[in-house]
Amino acid sequence: MGSIFCLTMSVNAQQSAGKIRIIMFGAHPDDCDERSSGTAALFVQMGYAVKFVSVTNGDAGHQTLKGKELAKRRYAETQEAAKRLGIIYDVLDNHDGLLMPSLEVRLQIIKEIREWNADLVFAPRPNDYHPDHRYTGVLVQDAAYMVAVPNIEPEVPALRKNPVFLYYEDHFQRPNPFRPDIAVDISSTYDKKIADLDAHQSQMYEWLPWIGHYSDEVPQSEADRIKWLAKRTARPINAETRASLEKWYGKERADKVQYVETFEICEYGAQPKDDDIKRLLPMLGK
Ligand SMILES: [Zn+2]
């Protein structure tokens, strides 16, 4: 009872303090981490509540493990990642590789957004190569208006505000390329991002190298693996992203940024002006 009471108090305290509440969706139990854990770590440092949600349980992403055994290992990895980042990590029990944009899953997403009382919702764009990523994008889009409609999923109170929805960066060009509306300097939390990714051992050091044919590059020792992962995760910053960094941080600071995460504003949900973006992502310019 004690812990439930404390949780309720802390949520209320955060709401009364006007703190921003953030929920990030990924298809698999390492997707949010890859796209936005540097930004999540910055939110946590500012004392804001962040939740990651994996829409599938990850039970297909391995070359030797599968089913319940794999789902269990990956769930443990999410909880280790959550501990390292200081966030909550939920895993929905839908099969990996078989996700459909069904009504059932749409209602699961609506519930998650409402229960978290989210101000900001992050998701993949619906034109990714992986069907689970694509349908996670569609499912979150399908929830974007319905979170405010009381007659849908009536046992969870509808939101009276519509959150702002943001897309993670991707490199897909059709039907339209990703647009870096928002660029977050994650240079100060890049190490946290790598520590978070390192928690997903079955993916970073086993499955992704196997499916990508680079297993022989994975170092043996833990220290070498972290260094290798940091190097592998780093991306060059293109001109469009630099321009976005300059907009939010000014030129002098933008030139010094080493690591970045970028986001596109979704056409659904609340449509933020620049001042709203600065209020919702207070790390911009700081
Ligand atoms: Zn994925």
Residues whose N, C-alpha, C, O or C-beta is under 5 A from the ligand:
A	BS01	ZN	A27 H28 D31
